[in-house]
Amino acid sequence: MRERVRDAFDQITADEKLKEQTKMFLVQKCRQAPARRPVRRMAVVLVCLMCLMLGVGGWAYLTPTSAISIESSAALELSVNRFDRVIAVRGTDEAGCALAQSLQVDHMPYLSALQVVLDAQADGEGVSIGVAGKDSGQCESMLQAVQNCTAAQKQVQCYMTDADTLDAARESDLPLGKYRMLLTLQALDPSLTADDVRGLSMPELRQLEQTLSETDSTGQTSGRGAQNGRNGQNGNGNGQNGAGNGAGNGYGNGKGNGQGNGARHGQTGG
């Protein structure tokens, strides 16, 4: 069998010109082969760079830089990235959680998403819209855009705050606007807590603020105390945020002192 194969190849003939062309072709191929390696290396480098850019870009896109809190009959929070796109929506109260599940606003421009949310809960109540984040420049631009977007709508209040206030609101498990209102109310009544305001609507909270403000300005809370001074002792009356009258009556020089933010009167007993 081997002899037959050898005999078959021995019969193949070629002229000198064909042999020379074949030789030159093989030499050129050998010279070109090493040149392909740098091209392959460069291709690998380019692919790695593309993957890196896609990875960094994807990380930047999915990183929130600010948030928009929308509070009315339901409270929601839109997370916005540096490209002004909504990357997440979550409810910050029970009604907001239910509404968030029915909305399809992911990857929308934040103004478009805001309009969808406002249309979904247009019930005539006052709307509070807050912008917060670490990038003050982006937040200021967003606040201006939100104000322009809602300028024709009634009962809409827009504001801007910092990232620390937003974090504190999340820790308190309160919507951003309601948490800011809690801080205002606590300045008037320090005994109030997050649980006290959690179930109240924004109109109810504003009414509570007005009531506490009026009470604080007039100082008309109950303040009374009258004690009788005997045998020359003092009678003291304590009044809080109002008029406190104390009268001391005794056999000696008894004095009555009223202490409070109102008028103080003392009477001398004979």
MARPA-66331 format. One record per residue (C-alpha): x, y, z. Coordinates in Angstrom, 3 decimals, m for minus. Layout:
BEGIN
NODE         xx         yy         zz
NODE          X          Y          Z
...
//
This chain:
BEGIN
NODE         xx         yy         zz
NODE      0.000      0.000      0.000
NODE      2.811      2.381      0.883
NODE      4.491      1.639     m2.447
NODE      1.319      2.554     m4.335
NODE      1.043      5.899     m2.538
NODE      4.694      6.701     m3.229
NODE      4.309      5.784     m6.874
NODE      1.234      8.051     m7.095
NODE      3.141     11.048     m5.719
NODE      6.110     10.332     m7.959
NODE      3.846     10.805    m10.921
NODE      2.999     14.401     m9.911
NODE      5.051     16.801    m11.969
NODE      5.272     20.601    m11.994
NODE      7.209     23.043    m14.021
NODE      9.879     25.273    m12.458
NODE      7.710     28.403    m12.616
NODE      4.946     26.782    m10.539
NODE      7.475     25.537     m8.023
NODE      8.973     29.001     m7.664
NODE      5.533     30.623     m7.169
NODE      4.641     28.049     m4.543
NODE      7.908     28.723     m2.741
NODE      7.315     32.504     m2.687
NODE      3.741     32.034     m1.425
NODE      4.933     29.913      1.478
NODE      7.646     32.444      2.370
NODE      5.098     35.300      2.443
NODE      2.750     33.308      4.658
NODE      5.537     32.615      7.107
NODE      6.441     36.285      7.248
NODE      2.838     37.366      7.801
NODE      2.085     34.878     10.578
NODE      3.998     36.676     13.386
NODE      2.329     39.980     12.472
NODE     m1.068     38.635     13.464
NODE     m0.207     38.277     17.131
NODE     m0.137     42.040     17.965
NODE     m3.456     42.423     16.177
NODE     m4.974     39.731     18.319
NODE     m3.539     41.296     21.452
NODE     m4.948     44.671     20.500
NODE     m8.354     43.110     19.904
NODE     m8.268     41.529     23.351
NODE     m7.332     44.866     24.933
NODE    m10.181     46.643     23.146
NODE    m12.685     44.034     24.289
NODE    m11.497     44.425     27.888
NODE    m11.808     48.204     27.667
NODE    m15.326     47.903     26.306
NODE    m16.316     45.573     29.121
NODE    m14.826     47.958     31.668
NODE    m16.665     50.930     30.190
NODE    m19.923     49.020     30.147
NODE    m19.378     47.967     33.745
NODE    m18.616     51.494     34.949
NODE    m21.477     52.911     32.920
NODE    m23.874     50.318     34.285
NODE    m22.760     51.055     37.846
NODE    m23.232     54.806     37.296
NODE    m26.664     54.278     35.767
NODE    m27.895     52.114     38.620
NODE    m26.558     54.401     41.378
NODE    m29.178     56.838     42.761
NODE    m27.959     60.399     43.290
NODE    m31.216     62.041     44.375
NODE    m34.813     61.296     45.293
NODE    m38.225     62.840     44.753
NODE    m40.804     62.393     47.507
NODE    m44.439     62.761     46.440
NODE    m47.044     62.842     49.197
NODE    m50.781     63.203     48.964
NODE    m53.341     60.473     49.542
NODE    m50.425     58.105     48.933
NODE    m46.717     58.647     49.544
NODE    m44.049     57.473     47.118
NODE    m40.355     58.037     46.567
NODE    m38.648     58.057     43.163
NODE    m34.932     57.266     43.072
NODE    m33.173     59.223     40.304
NODE    m29.689     58.610     38.855
NODE    m27.157     61.131     37.545
NODE    m28.745     60.866     34.100
NODE    m32.114     62.124     35.434
NODE    m33.734     58.737     34.981
NODE    m35.936     56.955     37.507
NODE    m34.277     53.701     38.536
NODE    m36.612     52.721     41.403
NODE    m39.954     53.610     42.945
NODE    m41.116     52.637     46.408
NODE    m44.078     53.414     48.590
NODE    m43.382     55.155     51.896
NODE    m46.777     54.431     53.424
NODE    m49.370     51.701     53.021
NODE    m51.261     53.417     50.205
NODE    m48.006     54.313     48.484
NODE    m46.803     50.704     48.523
NODE    m49.986     49.589     46.779
NODE    m49.723     52.378     44.213
NODE    m46.027     51.730     43.507
NODE    m46.787     48.167     42.438
NODE    m49.204     49.394     39.774
NODE    m46.897     51.996     38.220
NODE    m44.498     51.433     35.342
NODE    m42.107     54.380     35.605
NODE    m38.690     52.702     35.716
NODE    m36.120     54.304     33.358
NODE    m38.445     57.208     32.590
NODE    m37.197     60.821     32.794
NODE    m38.136     61.959     36.283
NODE    m40.579     64.638     35.088
NODE    m42.494     62.082     33.030
NODE    m42.570     59.701     35.983
NODE    m43.709     62.507     38.287
NODE    m46.634     63.299     36.011
NODE    m47.658     59.632     35.966
NODE    m47.680     59.570     39.764
NODE    m49.655     62.806     40.038
NODE    m52.229     61.558     37.535
NODE    m52.581     58.310     39.471
NODE    m53.556     60.046     42.712
NODE    m55.374     63.197     41.603
NODE    m57.907     63.329     44.408
NODE    m58.087     67.027     45.181
NODE    m55.873     66.877     48.273
NODE    m52.785     68.998     48.729
NODE    m49.619     67.532     47.233
NODE    m46.165     67.868     48.782
NODE    m43.174     67.274     46.475
NODE    m39.678     67.210     47.921
NODE    m36.287     66.883     46.249
NODE    m33.296     65.620     48.228
NODE    m29.832     64.267     47.512
NODE    m26.085     64.694     47.893
NODE    m25.634     66.573     44.610
NODE    m26.975     70.029     45.438
NODE    m26.550     71.200     41.856
NODE    m28.689     68.392     40.488
NODE    m31.274     68.889     43.248
NODE    m31.587     72.615     42.553
NODE    m32.066     71.930     38.858
NODE    m34.656     69.254     39.611
NODE    m36.533     71.509     42.025
NODE    m36.791     74.247     39.410
NODE    m38.016     71.749     36.820
NODE    m40.592     70.294     39.235
NODE    m41.875     73.765     40.136
NODE    m42.268     74.651     36.460
NODE    m44.007     71.341     35.795
NODE    m46.558     71.835     38.577
NODE    m46.987     75.614     38.343
NODE    m50.472     75.307     36.846
NODE    m51.683     72.859     39.498
NODE    m53.288     74.016     42.712
NODE    m52.345     72.945     46.210
NODE    m48.852     71.779     45.291
NODE    m45.961     72.590     47.592
NODE    m42.377     72.010     46.404
NODE    m39.241     72.089     48.535
NODE    m35.634     70.881     48.639
NODE    m33.669     69.379     51.516
NODE    m30.371     67.583     52.076
NODE    m29.387     63.929     52.038
NODE    m29.069     63.738     55.838
NODE    m32.719     64.691     56.296
NODE    m33.696     62.092     53.695
NODE    m31.714     59.406     55.547
NODE    m33.291     60.413     58.874
NODE    m36.773     60.182     57.339
NODE    m36.032     56.686     56.065
NODE    m34.747     55.622     59.488
NODE    m37.953     56.940     61.064
NODE    m39.987     55.043     58.456
NODE    m41.756     58.260     57.491
NODE    m42.225     59.979     54.135
NODE    m39.812     62.873     53.694
NODE    m42.450     65.611     53.887
NODE    m44.099     64.096     56.950
NODE    m40.732     63.801     58.693
NODE    m39.988     67.473     58.038
NODE    m43.410     68.340     59.400
NODE    m42.636     66.275     62.504
NODE    m39.525     68.384     63.120
NODE    m41.643     71.537     62.853
NODE    m44.265     70.173     65.257
NODE    m41.628     69.010     67.740
NODE    m40.360     72.586     67.936
NODE    m43.848     73.521     69.173
NODE    m44.479     70.377     71.200
NODE    m41.365     68.289     71.995
NODE    m43.477     65.402     73.264
NODE    m44.617     64.458     69.758
NODE    m43.064     61.367     68.160
NODE    m43.022     59.705     64.759
NODE    m45.796     57.353     65.853
NODE    m48.009     60.335     66.696
NODE    m47.919     61.674     63.137
NODE    m47.622     58.448     61.160
NODE    m51.352     57.996     60.652
NODE    m52.131     61.655     59.953
NODE    m52.491     63.143     56.487
NODE    m50.560     66.216     55.416
NODE    m53.658     68.476     55.692
NODE    m54.212     67.184     59.214
NODE    m50.587     67.855     60.109
NODE    m50.821     71.405     58.780
NODE    m53.954     71.956     60.848
NODE    m52.139     70.641     63.917
NODE    m49.238     72.988     63.220
NODE    m51.640     75.937     62.985
NODE    m53.339     74.998     66.241
NODE    m50.052     74.646     68.118
NODE    m48.736     77.881     66.638
NODE    m51.830     79.830     67.694
NODE    m51.677     78.379     71.186
NODE    m48.006     79.221     71.526
NODE    m48.476     82.806     70.324
NODE    m51.382     83.662     72.628
NODE    m50.005     81.779     75.610
NODE    m53.485     80.750     76.681
NODE    m52.942     77.394     78.202
NODE    m54.213     76.710     81.641
NODE    m51.965     78.088     84.316
NODE    m53.285     78.338     87.820
NODE    m52.081     77.951     91.293
NODE    m53.136     79.644     94.425
NODE    m51.807     78.694     97.782
NODE    m52.585     80.284    101.082
NODE    m49.701     81.525    103.170
NODE    m50.185     81.086    106.863
NODE    m48.229     82.519    109.728
NODE    m46.230     84.757    107.433
NODE    m45.417     82.071    104.821
NODE    m45.514     82.650    101.097
NODE    m48.253     81.370     98.866
NODE    m46.939     80.368     95.401
NODE    m48.990     79.913     92.228
NODE    m47.461     78.438     89.065
NODE    m48.904     79.162     85.620
NODE    m47.611     77.778     82.331
NODE    m47.901     79.925     79.245
NODE    m50.565     82.046     80.850
NODE    m51.499     84.132     83.845
NODE    m50.835     82.619     87.224
NODE    m52.286     84.283     90.330
NODE    m51.221     83.369     93.800
NODE    m52.724     84.826     96.972
NODE    m51.229     84.338    100.415
NODE    m53.422     84.916    103.429
NODE    m52.053     84.695    106.925
NODE    m51.546     86.426    110.182
NODE    m48.195     87.767    109.143
NODE    m46.987     89.254    105.898
NODE    m47.986     86.489    103.528
NODE    m47.185     86.958     99.875
NODE    m48.670     85.199     96.903
NODE    m46.524     84.805     93.803
NODE    m47.853     83.758     90.380
NODE    m45.267     82.450     87.914
NODE    m45.914     82.033     84.190
NODE    m45.557     83.687     80.823
NODE    m48.486     85.926     81.557
NODE    m49.127     88.534     84.196
NODE    m47.904     87.923     87.714
NODE    m49.934     89.193     90.677
NODE    m49.222     89.096     94.373
NODE    m51.552     90.084     97.141
NODE    m50.584     90.814    100.685
NODE    m52.655     89.253    103.386
NODE    m53.292     91.314    106.452
//
